[in-house]
């Protein structure tokens, strides 16, 4: 009995050991029956032991599920993803609708104000230009009666004003509550063009647009060229003479005639210092363009090619013979010629090979004849200038 008690005491004090496997009569080992739960010991209904699920690949806990797990691709996960996508895509749409609504409301308000007698134009302000009076500008603008500052047609006003060839550009300003200000920028005159007959001259704009003609009044004993020269000096522009009758200007249209275009090409390609010395261009034809300098020297230019070279040659000849030259021919830059004061002979120009690209030769008979004719024209121009200054 003591040994039994001692064994129990030792077994209770020592940790439990696994029960030995029972062997059946056939000698095959069998596992002990599963341990019953607390309910079975207390006489209740036995519970099946819980099985722990192994982690399955592909299972994730969706965001905001409180730890609940859902399988990717399952209906619940798909519904959650669609909800998030729907919420994200609806925000830009709401912003677009809000902006569109605001624009529509503003347009509606503007339409209503434009068609009601609010901000009606009662005053049209204009400033006179050199050739257009303030009243003429207001009449030409044709601002409709009852128009408002909100529905005034600026394009129609600008188009009406541009019918006057002196008008280059128009700016319109609204001055609330009832004033419309119109500012006209006038086209600047680039040249006075004396037609071949000598009784009519035209203003040509700096943008090569014909502006309007004016009649030459020679009743005071002045020639047409003298009168045209005086007008050109008054305006601070070029004078172009000897234009053939085949040129037919139309006010408000661009000049497309070759001789006028060639003159403008020369003026654009010459240096600013040299072009400022030119008083008159003669443009009888595209091949016979010539100019007269302020000093009275006539320069036969020909067609507008090798312009830089021609300018360089003329400058060298003038610098080498100060105050002695009356005529220079650079139609053929490689063979320039010139004539001095008090002589009828034509001298071959001396030009550096680096400038002309070729050595200079004596003037041909044709050049000499041309030089003589040009010298006569230069002399008449000089006398015209003298007459103009005496007046």
C-alpha positions as CSV (number, residue, x, y, z in Angstrom):
1,X,0.0,0.0,0.0
2,X,2.8,2.4,0.8
3,X,4.5,1.7,-2.4
4,X,1.3,2.5,-4.2
5,X,0.9,5.8,-2.5
6,X,4.5,6.6,-3.1
7,X,4.1,5.9,-6.8
8,X,1.0,8.2,-7.0
9,X,2.8,10.9,-5.2
10,X,5.8,10.7,-7.5
11,X,3.6,10.6,-10.6
12,X,1.7,13.7,-9.5
13,X,4.9,15.6,-8.8
14,X,6.7,14.6,-12.0
15,X,5.6,15.8,-15.4
16,X,3.2,13.7,-17.4
17,X,4.6,11.1,-19.6
18,X,3.1,9.9,-22.8
19,X,1.2,6.7,-22.3
20,X,2.8,3.8,-23.9
21,X,1.2,2.5,-27.0
22,X,-1.0,-0.4,-26.5
23,X,-0.4,-3.4,-28.6
24,X,-3.2,-5.6,-29.8
25,X,-3.3,-9.3,-29.7
26,X,-1.9,-9.4,-33.2
27,X,1.1,-7.3,-32.1
28,X,0.1,-4.2,-34.0
29,X,0.6,-0.9,-32.1
30,X,-2.5,1.4,-31.9
31,X,-2.6,5.1,-31.0
32,X,-4.5,6.0,-27.8
33,X,-8.0,7.4,-28.3
34,X,-8.2,11.2,-28.6
35,X,-8.5,13.1,-25.3
36,X,-12.1,14.1,-24.6
37,X,-12.9,17.7,-24.0
38,X,-14.1,19.4,-20.8
39,X,-17.7,18.9,-21.8
40,X,-17.4,15.2,-22.1
41,X,-15.7,15.0,-18.7
42,X,-18.6,17.0,-17.2
43,X,-21.1,14.8,-18.9
44,X,-22.0,17.3,-21.7
45,X,-21.9,16.8,-25.5
46,X,-18.3,16.3,-26.7
47,X,-16.8,18.9,-29.0
48,X,-14.7,18.1,-32.0
49,X,-11.3,19.5,-31.7
50,X,-10.6,22.7,-33.7
51,X,-8.4,22.4,-36.7
52,X,-6.0,25.1,-37.6
53,X,-6.1,26.2,-41.2
54,X,-2.8,26.5,-42.9
55,X,-2.1,29.8,-44.6
56,X,-3.4,29.6,-48.1
57,X,-1.6,31.5,-50.8
58,X,-3.7,34.2,-52.4
59,X,-5.6,35.1,-49.2
60,X,-5.4,38.7,-48.1
61,X,-7.3,40.8,-45.7
62,X,-9.0,43.6,-47.6
63,X,-8.5,47.1,-46.5
64,X,-11.0,48.3,-43.9
65,X,-12.3,44.7,-43.2
66,X,-11.2,44.8,-39.6
67,X,-8.9,41.8,-40.0
68,X,-11.3,39.6,-41.9
69,X,-9.7,37.7,-44.6
70,X,-10.9,37.6,-48.2
71,X,-9.6,35.8,-51.2
72,X,-8.3,37.8,-54.1
73,X,-10.8,37.5,-57.0
74,X,-13.6,36.7,-54.6
75,X,-17.0,38.6,-55.1
76,X,-16.5,40.5,-51.9
77,X,-13.0,41.7,-52.9
78,X,-14.2,42.7,-56.3
79,X,-17.1,44.7,-54.9
80,X,-14.8,46.6,-52.6
81,X,-12.3,47.4,-55.4
82,X,-15.1,48.6,-57.7
83,X,-16.5,50.9,-54.9
84,X,-13.1,52.5,-54.4
85,X,-12.7,53.0,-58.2
86,X,-16.1,54.5,-58.6
87,X,-15.5,57.0,-55.8
88,X,-12.2,58.1,-57.3
89,X,-13.6,58.5,-60.8
90,X,-16.6,60.5,-59.7
91,X,-14.6,63.3,-58.2
92,X,-13.1,64.7,-61.5
93,X,-16.5,64.5,-63.0
94,X,-18.0,66.6,-60.3
95,X,-15.3,69.2,-60.7
96,X,-15.9,69.4,-64.5
97,X,-19.6,69.7,-64.0
98,X,-19.1,72.5,-61.4
99,X,-16.8,74.4,-63.8
100,X,-19.1,73.9,-66.7
101,X,-22.0,75.1,-64.7
102,X,-20.2,78.3,-63.6
103,X,-19.2,79.1,-67.2
104,X,-22.7,78.5,-68.4
105,X,-24.1,80.8,-65.7
106,X,-21.6,83.5,-66.6
107,X,-22.4,83.2,-70.3
108,X,-26.1,83.4,-69.6
109,X,-25.6,86.5,-67.4
110,X,-23.5,88.2,-70.1
111,X,-26.2,87.3,-72.7
112,X,-28.9,88.8,-70.6
113,X,-26.9,92.0,-69.9
114,X,-25.9,92.3,-73.6
115,X,-29.5,92.4,-74.6
116,X,-30.8,94.8,-72.0
117,X,-30.3,98.6,-72.0
118,X,-27.4,98.5,-69.6
119,X,-24.1,100.2,-70.4
120,X,-25.5,101.8,-73.5
121,X,-22.9,103.7,-75.5
122,X,-23.7,107.4,-75.2
123,X,-20.3,108.8,-76.1
124,X,-17.7,107.9,-78.8
125,X,-14.3,109.4,-78.1
126,X,-11.8,109.9,-81.0
127,X,-8.6,111.8,-81.6
128,X,-7.7,113.4,-84.9
129,X,-4.7,112.1,-86.8
130,X,-2.5,114.1,-89.3
131,X,-4.8,113.3,-92.2
132,X,-8.1,112.3,-90.6
133,X,-10.3,114.5,-88.4
134,X,-12.0,113.3,-85.2
135,X,-15.4,113.7,-86.7
136,X,-14.4,111.7,-89.8
137,X,-13.2,108.9,-87.6
138,X,-16.5,108.9,-85.6
139,X,-18.6,108.9,-88.8
140,X,-16.5,106.2,-90.5
141,X,-16.7,103.9,-87.5
142,X,-20.5,103.8,-87.8
143,X,-21.3,102.8,-84.1
144,X,-24.9,101.7,-84.1
145,X,-27.5,103.6,-82.1
146,X,-28.5,101.8,-78.9
147,X,-25.5,99.5,-78.9
148,X,-24.0,98.6,-75.5
149,X,-20.4,98.3,-74.3
150,X,-21.1,94.5,-73.9
151,X,-22.4,93.8,-77.4
152,X,-20.6,96.3,-79.5
153,X,-19.1,94.7,-82.7
154,X,-15.4,95.8,-82.6
155,X,-14.6,93.9,-85.7
156,X,-17.2,95.8,-87.8
157,X,-15.9,99.1,-86.5
158,X,-12.3,98.2,-87.4
159,X,-13.3,97.1,-90.8
160,X,-15.2,100.3,-91.4
161,X,-12.2,102.4,-90.4
162,X,-9.8,100.5,-92.6
163,X,-11.7,101.6,-95.6
164,X,-9.7,104.8,-95.3
165,X,-6.2,103.9,-96.7
166,X,-4.6,106.3,-94.2
167,X,-5.7,103.9,-91.4
168,X,-3.1,101.2,-90.6
169,X,-4.6,99.8,-87.3
170,X,-7.4,100.5,-84.9
171,X,-7.7,99.9,-81.1
172,X,-11.0,100.1,-79.2
173,X,-11.4,100.7,-75.5
174,X,-14.6,100.3,-73.4
175,X,-14.9,103.0,-70.7
176,X,-17.7,102.1,-68.4
177,X,-20.5,103.0,-67.9
178,X,-21.2,104.6,-71.4
179,X,-18.1,105.6,-73.4
180,X,-16.4,103.9,-76.3
181,X,-12.9,105.2,-77.2
182,X,-11.5,104.7,-80.7
183,X,-7.8,105.2,-81.4
184,X,-6.5,105.2,-85.0
185,X,-2.9,104.6,-85.8
186,X,-2.2,106.3,-89.1
187,X,-0.1,104.7,-91.9
188,X,3.3,106.4,-92.3
189,X,4.4,107.7,-95.7
190,X,7.5,105.9,-97.0
191,X,7.8,107.7,-100.3
192,X,6.3,110.3,-102.6
193,X,6.0,108.7,-106.1
194,X,5.9,111.2,-109.0
195,X,4.2,109.7,-112.0
196,X,5.8,110.0,-115.5
197,X,3.5,112.9,-116.5
198,X,4.6,115.1,-113.6
199,X,1.2,116.3,-112.7
200,X,0.1,113.5,-110.3
201,X,2.0,112.1,-107.3
202,X,1.0,109.4,-104.9
203,X,1.8,108.7,-101.2
204,X,3.2,105.3,-100.7
205,X,3.2,103.8,-97.2
206,X,6.2,102.3,-95.4
207,X,4.4,99.0,-95.7
208,X,4.4,99.4,-99.5
209,X,0.6,100.2,-99.7
210,X,-0.7,103.0,-101.9
211,X,-2.4,105.6,-99.8
212,X,-3.8,108.4,-102.0
213,X,-2.8,110.7,-104.8
214,X,-2.4,114.5,-104.8
215,X,-2.2,116.9,-107.7
216,X,1.0,118.8,-108.5
217,X,0.3,122.5,-108.9
218,X,2.9,124.1,-111.0
219,X,1.2,127.5,-111.1
220,X,4.0,129.1,-109.1
221,X,6.6,128.4,-111.6
222,X,8.0,125.3,-110.0
223,X,8.5,122.0,-111.8
224,X,6.6,118.9,-110.8
225,X,9.8,117.4,-109.4
226,X,10.5,120.5,-107.3
227,X,7.0,120.4,-105.8
228,X,7.2,116.6,-105.1
229,X,10.7,117.1,-103.6
230,X,9.4,119.8,-101.2
231,X,6.5,117.5,-100.1
232,X,8.9,114.6,-99.6
233,X,11.2,116.7,-97.4
234,X,8.2,117.9,-95.5
235,X,7.2,114.3,-94.7
236,X,10.8,113.1,-94.2
237,X,10.5,110.4,-96.8
238,X,11.9,109.4,-100.2
239,X,11.0,110.8,-103.6
240,X,10.7,108.4,-106.5
241,X,10.4,110.0,-110.0
242,X,10.1,109.0,-113.6
243,X,7.6,106.2,-112.9
244,X,6.1,105.1,-116.2
245,X,2.4,105.4,-116.9
246,X,2.0,101.7,-116.9
247,X,2.0,101.9,-113.1
248,X,-1.7,102.3,-112.0
249,X,-1.9,102.6,-108.2
250,X,-5.1,101.7,-106.3
251,X,-5.6,103.2,-102.9
252,X,-5.4,100.7,-100.1
253,X,-3.7,98.0,-102.1
254,X,0.0,96.9,-102.1
255,X,2.3,98.0,-104.8
256,X,3.4,95.1,-107.1
257,X,5.2,97.0,-109.8
258,X,8.8,95.8,-110.4
259,X,10.4,99.2,-110.5
260,X,8.8,100.3,-107.2
261,X,9.7,96.9,-105.6
262,X,13.3,97.3,-106.9
263,X,13.7,100.7,-105.3
264,X,12.4,99.4,-102.0
265,X,14.8,96.5,-102.2
266,X,17.7,98.9,-102.6
267,X,16.6,101.0,-99.7
268,X,16.2,98.0,-97.5
269,X,19.6,96.5,-98.4
270,X,21.7,99.7,-98.2
271,X,23.2,100.5,-94.9
272,X,21.4,103.0,-92.8
273,X,24.2,105.5,-93.2
274,X,24.2,105.3,-97.0
275,X,20.4,105.2,-97.5
276,X,20.1,108.4,-95.4
277,X,22.2,110.2,-98.0
278,X,19.8,109.3,-100.9
279,X,17.4,112.1,-101.8
280,X,15.8,110.9,-105.0
281,X,15.3,107.6,-106.9
282,X,14.6,107.4,-110.6
283,X,12.6,104.4,-111.6
284,X,11.9,104.5,-115.3
285,X,12.4,100.7,-115.5
286,X,13.6,97.8,-113.4
287,X,17.0,97.8,-115.2
288,X,17.6,101.5,-115.1
289,X,17.2,102.3,-111.4
290,X,19.4,105.3,-110.3
291,X,19.5,107.6,-107.3
292,X,20.7,111.1,-106.5
293,X,22.6,111.7,-103.2
294,X,22.0,114.8,-101.0
295,X,25.4,116.0,-102.3
296,X,24.1,116.0,-105.8
297,X,26.1,113.0,-107.0
298,X,24.0,110.7,-109.3
299,X,24.6,107.0,-109.0
300,X,23.5,104.6,-111.8
301,X,22.5,101.4,-109.9
302,X,20.7,99.0,-112.4
303,X,18.9,96.0,-111.0
304,X,19.1,95.3,-107.3
305,X,21.8,92.7,-107.2
306,X,25.2,92.9,-105.4
307,X,23.9,95.8,-103.4
308,X,26.6,95.6,-100.7
309,X,29.3,95.6,-103.3
310,X,27.8,98.6,-105.2
311,X,27.5,100.6,-102.0
312,X,31.2,99.8,-101.1
313,X,32.4,100.9,-104.6
314,X,30.5,104.2,-104.4
315,X,31.8,104.9,-101.0
316,X,35.4,104.3,-102.0
317,X,35.1,106.5,-105.1
318,X,33.6,109.4,-103.1
319,X,36.2,109.1,-100.3
320,X,39.1,109.0,-102.8
321,X,37.7,112.1,-104.7
322,X,36.0,114.3,-102.1
323,X,33.8,117.0,-103.6
324,X,35.0,116.2,-107.2
325,X,32.6,113.5,-108.4
326,X,29.3,114.2,-110.2
327,X,28.4,110.8,-111.5
328,X,29.1,107.1,-110.7
329,X,28.1,104.0,-112.7
330,X,28.0,100.7,-110.8
331,X,25.5,98.8,-112.9
332,X,28.4,96.4,-113.5
333,X,30.2,96.3,-110.2
334,X,33.4,94.8,-111.7
335,X,33.7,97.7,-114.1
336,X,32.7,100.9,-112.2
337,X,33.1,104.3,-113.8
338,X,32.7,107.9,-112.6
339,X,33.0,111.5,-113.8
340,X,34.5,114.5,-112.0
341,X,33.4,118.1,-111.9
342,X,34.3,120.2,-114.9
343,X,35.1,117.3,-117.2
344,X,33.2,115.4,-119.8
345,X,35.4,112.3,-119.7
346,X,34.5,109.2,-117.8
347,X,37.2,107.6,-115.6
348,X,37.5,104.0,-114.8
349,X,37.0,103.4,-111.1
350,X,39.8,101.8,-109.0
351,X,38.4,99.2,-106.8
352,X,40.1,96.5,-104.7
353,X,39.9,93.0,-106.1
354,X,38.8,91.8,-102.7
355,X,35.8,94.1,-102.8
356,X,34.7,93.5,-106.4
357,X,36.0,90.0,-107.0
358,X,37.6,91.2,-110.3
359,X,40.0,93.8,-111.5
360,X,38.5,97.0,-113.0
361,X,38.8,97.9,-116.7
362,X,38.2,101.0,-118.7
363,X,34.6,102.1,-119.3
364,X,33.0,100.8,-122.4
365,X,31.5,103.2,-125.0
366,X,28.0,102.2,-123.8
367,X,28.9,103.1,-120.2
368,X,30.3,106.4,-121.4
369,X,27.1,107.2,-123.3
370,X,25.0,106.3,-120.3
371,X,27.2,108.3,-118.0
372,X,26.8,111.4,-120.2
373,X,23.0,111.0,-120.3
374,X,22.9,110.5,-116.6
375,X,25.1,113.5,-116.0
376,X,22.6,115.7,-117.8
377,X,19.8,114.4,-115.7
378,X,21.9,115.0,-112.5
379,X,22.5,118.6,-113.6
380,X,18.8,119.2,-114.1
381,X,18.1,117.7,-110.7
382,X,20.7,119.9,-109.2
383,X,19.1,123.0,-110.7
384,X,15.7,121.9,-109.6
385,X,17.1,121.6,-106.0
386,X,18.6,125.0,-106.3
387,X,15.2,126.5,-107.4
388,X,13.5,124.7,-104.6
389,X,15.9,126.2,-102.0
390,X,15.5,129.7,-103.4
391,X,11.8,129.4,-103.1
